[in-house]
Amino acid sequence: MAKLGTWKTGAMRRLEGRTPRQIAALTLKTIRHKVRSFGPAAARARRADQAFDRRWGTDTGGLMNLSALNVARDRALLGNGYQASNGVALEQALAVAGIDPARFTFIDYGSGKGRVVLIAAATGFARAIGVEFAPELHTVALANADRFLAVGGAPQRCEMVLGDAGAYDPPAGPIFAYIYNSFGPVILREVLERLEQRAAAGEEIIAVYVNPRHREAFEEGARWHVIADREDWVLYRPAATAH
Ligand SMILES: C[S@@+](CC[C@H](N)C(=O)[O-])C[C@H]1O[C@@H](n2cnc3c(N)ncnc32)[C@H](O)[C@@H]1O
């Protein structure tokens, strides 16, 4: 009974002050999230989670709904909850891009517990950065970065940034941007605008969009060229660069 009372309080707190339309959107998201967590893809993801974390002693697994995390409501409604990448798309996209990762800064927009940031650091990127807006996930990501360095997973420590992906200014130099369907088109456009500005200033930018549900954000206005188009991911370069 006490448990039910606690659940009710938490759920009601998350719905407080929302419009009926926002409540409907949130409910739909929660249902989708629950359904996904029982499917075969979720079972495969759970096995991958366990294998990675068993190997490195990290905590990168699980699913987490944004409504359960301490993030600004208006931004949470534009984003998707946590589910880690398994690294396959990154490996495939890197092979197609044919770049030397040592020349690039890797940025994961919406990095959660940081698994793909750890994988990028191990792959040899000059810097590996994760940007995550949920403080609970960011705290786990920081511990994972420490652990990964301590057990020799990567030669340098990953950089975990707490903040909104749409407001994050990427560092100078060549950038490999990684976006795993972390948010909808509104935030995606904010991220792309900052990358486009860098490209217009002459910086080399490559972006891989995994589980690409909002390709229109990249492809409207022909500001990005498709370099490779696979079932699970699309590789882009901004039209503004000559690289
Ligand atoms: C599908 S998970 C991807 C996790 C990670 N990129 C990976 O591939 O392993 C989406 C993540 O994006 C985060 N997220 C959603 N909207 C965000 C925003 N506006 N700014 C920063 N992080 C965001 C969520 O909290 C969640 O951790």
The ligand as a MOL file (V3000), in Angstrom:
LIG
                    3D

  0  0  0     0  0            999 V3000
M  V30 BEGIN CTAB
M  V30 COUNTS 27 29 0 0 0
M  V30 BEGIN ATOM
M  V30 1 C 18.4250 6.6210 -26.9410 0
M  V30 2 S 19.4420 7.2490 -25.6260 0 CHG=1
M  V30 3 C 21.0200 7.2370 -26.4130 0
M  V30 4 C 22.1680 7.0140 -25.4450 0
M  V30 5 C 23.5560 7.0870 -26.0640 0
M  V30 6 N 23.6520 8.1140 -27.0620 0
M  V30 7 C 23.9900 5.7920 -26.6840 0
M  V30 8 O 23.9760 5.7240 -27.9000 0
M  V30 9 O 24.3520 4.8560 -25.9620 0 CHG=-1
M  V30 10 C 18.9550 8.9850 -25.6080 0
M  V30 11 C 19.6180 9.8080 -24.5250 0
M  V30 12 O 19.4850 11.1820 -24.8750 0
M  V30 13 C 19.2150 11.9320 -23.7140 0
M  V30 14 N 18.5810 13.1830 -24.1520 0
M  V30 15 C 17.3450 13.3640 -24.6860 0
M  V30 16 N 17.1520 14.6630 -24.9820 0
M  V30 17 C 18.2960 15.3180 -24.6460 0
M  V30 18 C 18.7140 16.6810 -24.7220 0
M  V30 19 N 17.9240 17.6530 -25.2020 0
M  V30 20 N 19.9540 16.9920 -24.2970 0
M  V30 21 C 20.7880 16.0340 -23.7970 0
M  V30 22 N 20.4400 14.7400 -23.6730 0
M  V30 23 C 19.2080 14.3740 -24.1110 0
M  V30 24 C 18.3440 11.0060 -22.8700 0
M  V30 25 O 18.3480 11.3640 -21.5140 0
M  V30 26 C 19.0140 9.6580 -23.1410 0
M  V30 27 O 20.0280 9.4120 -22.2150 0
M  V30 END ATOM
M  V30 BEGIN BOND
M  V30 1 1 1 2
M  V30 2 1 2 3
M  V30 3 1 2 10
M  V30 4 1 3 4
M  V30 5 1 4 5
M  V30 6 1 5 6
M  V30 7 1 5 7
M  V30 8 2 7 8
M  V30 9 1 7 9
M  V30 10 1 10 11
M  V30 11 1 11 12
M  V30 12 1 11 26
M  V30 13 1 12 13
M  V30 14 1 13 14
M  V30 15 1 13 24
M  V30 16 1 14 15
M  V30 17 1 14 23
M  V30 18 2 15 16
M  V30 19 1 16 17
M  V30 20 1 17 18
M  V30 21 2 17 23
M  V30 22 1 18 19
M  V30 23 2 18 20
M  V30 24 1 20 21
M  V30 25 2 21 22
M  V30 26 1 22 23
M  V30 27 1 24 25
M  V30 28 1 24 26
M  V30 29 1 26 27
M  V30 END BOND
M  V30 END CTAB
M  END
